[in-house]
Amino acid sequence: MRRLLPSTLLALALGAPAVSAAAQSPDTVPLAPAERDRIVARAAELVQRHYVLPAPADAIAARLRARLRDGAYAGIDDADALRAQLEQDLQSVNQDKHLLVAFSREPLPKPADAQAAAAAQVHLARQYVRFNHCFYKAERMAGNVGYIDLRCFDQPEALAATAAATFEFLAHTDALIVDLRQNGGGWPAGVAQVSSHLLEGKVHLNDVLHREGHRVESHWTRAKLRGPRYLDRPVYVLTSSQTFSGGEEFAYNLQALKRARIVGERTKGGAHPSSNHRLNDRFEITIPFARSINPITRTNWEGTGVVPDLPANADEALGVAHLAALRGLVGKDSDPTTAYEVSEAIKAAETSTAGARK
């Protein structure tokens, strides 16, 4: 199951865009009216059949069919314009930001073409490797505060070694900042894998309730883990208005467990796991098929986003979190060298934060 891949990886999974020879301009791919109408009708059919909540599914499908009947798409003659309008109409009923439409300038692999589908998955896996399994940066900041820039969540078996190495590198820091400001989501099991480094033992993180079959899929931290756990020290999680899906789950779970303070902006608000469906040989639709239920709050962040504990503009969140972490370390270690380092780091962080707000 996939929640949502970051947009760059999703685009790579669909194939690099190419310009049609018959295109009206370098950025336009023409679309025949009959094919355009078939795409919209197919989208309505798939949403009604698969969308996680039956009542909104009927409403969204009715909305698409009404607009198609009323000629709302009649003036759209290129693929990119249809993609944008169709996605807007899909989200207009209940603002579910996991309802997405993708267009590929190269033909998608045929459903029966197992070899092409496997090749696409291999290519996607290679891109995850190039992106270091979503771990973009790790460093020791002033005052012995650790920092991780985490942009997405790869599958657990793929990211486990990198996560273990990252937490090994930061094992001796006194506080940790996990930056999710550019995190677009990923695999729920990957969220659990990374979360395992911050929690002890087997902890219940999330239940995923499927529409079809009323099946419940539960996610827990790992009782046995490769690499060290980061315990008994404060954790700060940075968010922005673009933090989405799996990134939101990571923040929401840790906030509910009182394991981390969330610093930054309210997140985007997408809590529905989703999967892709073909509309034709170049269009795909992403449809949520389940909903997340946190075992503590008994709800999720759909539509509301994750509300930060320390609100701050996204570009100031790192400075705010670093300063909060440093202030929390005052008096924790009586060693004069440590105390001096923390004191000097606080002065520098206060100056930097004040300068950023001018």
C-alpha positions in Angstrom: 0.0 0.0 0.0 1.2 3.5 -0.8 0.0 6.6 0.9 1.5 9.2 -1.5 4.9 9.5 -3.1 6.5 12.9 -3.3 5.6 14.7 -6.5 9.1 14.4 -8.0 9.2 10.7 -7.4 5.7 10.2 -8.7 6.6 12.0 -11.9 9.6 9.8 -12.3 7.4 6.7 -11.8 5.1 7.9 -14.5 8.0 8.6 -16.9 9.9 11.7 -17.8 7.6 14.1 -19.8 8.2 14.4 -23.6 6.7 16.9 -26.0 4.4 15.6 -28.6 5.4 16.4 -32.2 1.8 17.6 -32.8 1.8 19.8 -29.8 0.4 23.2 -30.2 3.3 24.6 -28.2 6.3 23.1 -26.3 4.2 22.9 -23.2 0.9 21.7 -24.7 -0.4 18.2 -25.7 -3.6 18.3 -27.7 -6.6 16.2 -26.5 -9.5 15.0 -28.7 -13.0 15.9 -27.2 -14.2 12.3 -27.2 -11.1 11.2 -25.3 -11.4 14.1 -22.9 -15.0 13.1 -22.1 -14.1 9.5 -21.6 -11.4 10.4 -19.1 -13.8 12.5 -17.0 -16.5 9.8 -17.1 -13.9 7.1 -16.2 -12.7 9.3 -13.2 -16.3 9.6 -11.9 -16.8 5.8 -12.2 -13.5 5.0 -10.4 -14.1 7.5 -7.6 -17.6 6.2 -7.0 -16.4 2.7 -6.8 -13.2 3.1 -4.7 -13.2 6.3 -2.7 -12.9 5.7 1.0 -16.2 7.4 2.1 -19.2 6.2 0.1 -21.4 9.3 0.5 -18.7 11.8 -0.6 -17.8 9.2 -3.4 -21.3 9.6 -4.7 -21.2 13.4 -4.4 -17.8 13.7 -6.2 -18.9 11.4 -9.0 -22.2 13.4 -9.4 -20.2 16.6 -9.5 -18.0 15.4 -12.3 -20.9 14.0 -14.3 -22.9 17.2 -13.9 -20.0 19.3 -15.1 -19.4 17.0 -18.0 -23.1 17.1 -18.9 -23.2 20.9 -18.6 -20.2 21.4 -21.0 -17.7 22.6 -18.4 -14.9 20.7 -20.1 -15.9 21.5 -23.6 -13.4 24.3 -24.0 -10.5 22.2 -22.8 -8.4 20.9 -25.7 -5.0 20.1 -24.1 -4.0 17.4 -21.6 -2.3 19.6 -19.0 -5.4 21.9 -18.8 -7.7 18.9 -18.4 -5.4 17.4 -15.7 -5.6 20.6 -13.7 -9.3 21.2 -14.1 -10.2 17.6 -13.3 -8.1 17.6 -10.2 -9.7 20.8 -9.1 -13.2 19.4 -9.6 -12.3 16.2 -7.7 -11.2 18.2 -4.7 -14.0 20.7 -4.8 -16.6 18.6 -2.9 -14.7 17.7 0.3 -11.2 19.2 -0.3 -9.4 15.8 -0.1 -5.9 16.6 -1.3 -5.1 13.0 -2.0 -7.5 13.1 -5.0 -5.0 13.8 -7.7 -4.6 13.5 -11.4 -1.4 12.8 -13.2 -0.6 13.1 -16.9 2.5 11.5 -18.6 3.8 12.6 -22.0 5.1 9.1 -22.5 2.6 6.2 -22.6 2.1 4.4 -19.3 3.0 0.7 -19.1 0.0 -1.5 -20.2 -1.7 -3.2 -17.3 -0.8 -6.6 -18.6 2.8 -5.6 -19.3 4.4 -7.1 -16.2 7.9 -6.4 -17.5 7.3 -2.7 -18.1 5.6 -2.4 -14.7 8.5 -4.1 -13.0 11.0 -1.8 -14.8 9.1 1.2 -13.6 9.3 -0.1 -10.0 13.0 -0.7 -10.4 13.5 2.8 -11.8 11.5 4.3 -8.8 13.6 2.3 -6.3 16.8 3.6 -7.9 15.5 7.2 -7.5 14.9 6.5 -3.8 18.5 5.3 -3.6 19.7 8.5 -5.3 17.7 10.5 -2.8 19.4 8.5 0.0 16.1 6.9 1.0 14.7 10.3 1.8 17.4 11.3 4.4 18.7 14.4 2.7 20.9 15.7 5.6 22.1 14.9 9.1 24.3 17.1 11.2 25.3 18.1 14.8 24.2 21.7 15.3 25.6 24.1 17.9 25.0 23.1 21.5 25.0 19.4 20.6 21.5 19.4 19.0 21.0 16.8 16.2 19.2 17.6 12.9 17.7 15.4 10.2 16.2 16.6 7.0 13.7 13.9 6.0 11.9 14.5 2.7 9.8 11.3 2.3 9.4 7.7 3.6 10.8 4.9 1.5 9.8 1.3 2.2 11.1 0.0 5.6 13.4 -2.7 4.2 15.0 -0.1 1.9 15.5 2.7 4.4 16.4 0.7 7.5 20.2 0.8 7.0 20.2 4.5 6.2 18.0 5.3 9.2 20.2 3.2 11.4 23.3 5.0 10.2 21.7 8.4 10.7 20.6 7.7 14.2 24.0 6.2 15.0 25.6 9.4 13.8 23.4 11.5 16.1 23.3 9.0 19.0 25.3 11.3 21.3 23.4 14.5 20.8 21.3 15.9 23.6 18.2 16.9 21.6 17.0 16.2 18.1 15.2 18.2 15.3 13.5 16.2 12.5 12.7 18.5 9.6 9.6 17.5 7.7 8.9 20.9 6.1 9.5 19.4 2.6 8.2 15.9 3.4 5.4 14.8 0.9 4.7 11.4 2.4 5.5 7.8 1.4 5.0 4.4 2.8 3.1 4.0 6.1 5.4 1.1 7.1 8.3 3.5 6.4 6.8 6.0 8.8 6.7 3.2 11.4 10.3 2.2 10.7 11.7 5.7 11.3 9.4 6.3 14.3 10.8 3.1 15.9 14.1 4.9 16.5 12.3 7.4 18.7 10.1 5.1 20.8 10.8 2.1 23.0 9.5 -1.4 22.3 6.4 -2.1 20.2 4.1 1.0 20.1 0.8 1.1 18.3 1.0 4.1 15.9 -2.0 4.0 13.5 -4.9 1.9 12.2 -5.9 2.1 8.5 -9.5 1.3 7.9 -10.2 0.1 4.3 -13.5 0.8 2.6 -13.5 -2.5 0.7 -14.0 -5.4 3.1 -13.9 -3.2 6.1 -10.4 -4.5 6.7 -8.2 -2.9 9.4 -4.4 -2.6 8.8 -2.4 -1.7 12.0 1.0 -0.1 12.1 3.4 -0.5 15.1 6.9 0.4 15.9 9.5 -2.4 15.6 10.2 -4.4 18.8 13.6 -5.3 17.3 15.4 -2.6 15.5 18.6 -2.2 13.5 20.6 0.7 14.9 20.1 2.7 18.1 17.0 4.2 19.6 16.9 7.9 20.5 15.2 7.8 23.9 14.9 10.0 27.0 15.9 13.1 25.1 13.6 15.9 23.6 12.5 15.7 20.0 11.3 18.6 17.8 9.5 18.1 14.5 9.4 20.9 11.9 6.3 21.3 9.7 5.1 23.6 7.0 1.9 24.1 5.0 3.4 21.6 2.5 4.0 18.8 4.9 1.7 16.1 3.7 0.4 12.6 4.2 3.0 10.3 5.7 4.9 13.4 6.9 1.8 14.5 8.7 1.3 11.0 10.2 4.8 11.0 11.6 4.2 14.4 13.3 0.7 13.6 14.4 1.7 10.2 16.0 4.6 11.7 17.9 2.5 14.6 19.1 -0.3 12.3 20.3 2.3 10.1 22.1 3.8 13.3 23.7 7.1 12.2 22.3 7.8 15.4 20.2 6.9 19.1 20.0 5.7 20.2 16.6 7.2 23.5 15.4 6.2 25.4 12.4 3.0 25.7 10.3 -0.2 23.8 10.3 0.2 20.9 7.8 -1.6 20.3 4.5 -4.3 17.9 5.9 -4.2 14.6 4.0 -4.9 11.5 6.1 -6.3 9.1 3.5 -4.1 6.3 2.2 -4.4 6.2 -1.6 -3.6 4.2 -4.7 -3.4 4.9 -8.5 -5.9 3.9 -11.2 -5.5 4.3 -15.0 -7.8 6.6 -16.8 -6.3 6.0 -20.2 -2.8 5.2 -21.5 -1.4 8.6 -20.3 -3.7 9.7 -17.4 -3.8 8.3 -13.9 -6.0 9.2 -10.9 -5.0 8.8 -7.3 -7.9 7.8 -5.1 -8.0 7.4 -1.3 -9.3 4.0 -0.4 -8.9 4.0 3.4 -8.7 6.3 6.4 -6.2 6.6 9.3 -7.3 6.3 12.9 -4.9 7.2 15.6 -5.3 4.8 18.6 -5.0 7.7 21.1 -7.1 10.5 19.5 -9.5 8.1 17.7 -9.4 10.4 14.7 -6.8 11.9 12.3 -5.6 15.0 10.6 -7.7 14.9 7.4 -8.8 18.4 6.4 -7.4 20.0 9.6 -3.7 19.3 9.3 -1.4 18.8 12.3 -1.5 21.8 14.6 1.9 22.9 15.8 2.8 23.2 19.5 5.1 26.1 18.7 3.7 28.1 15.7 6.3 29.7 13.4 6.7 30.6 9.8 8.2 27.7 7.9 11.4 29.6 7.1 11.8 30.4 10.8 10.9 27.0 12.3 14.4 25.6 12.4 15.7 28.6 14.3 12.7 28.5 16.7 13.1 24.8 17.4 16.9 25.0 17.8 16.5 27.8 20.4 13.8 25.9 22.2 16.0 22.8 22.3 19.0 24.8 23.6 17.0 26.5 26.3 15.7 23.1 27.4 19.3 21.9 27.9 20.2 24.6 30.3 21.2 23.1 33.7 20.9 19.5 32.4 24.7 19.0 32.5 26.9 20.6 35.1 30.1 20.2 33.1 31.5 23.7 32.6 32.5 23.1 29.0 29.1 21.8 28.1 27.3 24.6 29.9 29.5 27.2 28.1 28.8 25.6 24.7 25.1 25.6 25.3 25.2 29.2 26.6 27.1 30.5 23.6 24.8 28.5 21.2 21.8 30.2 22.9 23.3 33.7 22.4 23.9 32.9 18.7 20.5 31.4 18.2 18.8 34.4 19.8 20.7 36.8 17.6 19.8 34.7 14.5 16.2 34.4 15.4 15.8 38.1 16.2 17.5 39.0 12.9 15.2 36.7 10.9 12.1 38.4 12.3 13.2 42.0 11.4 
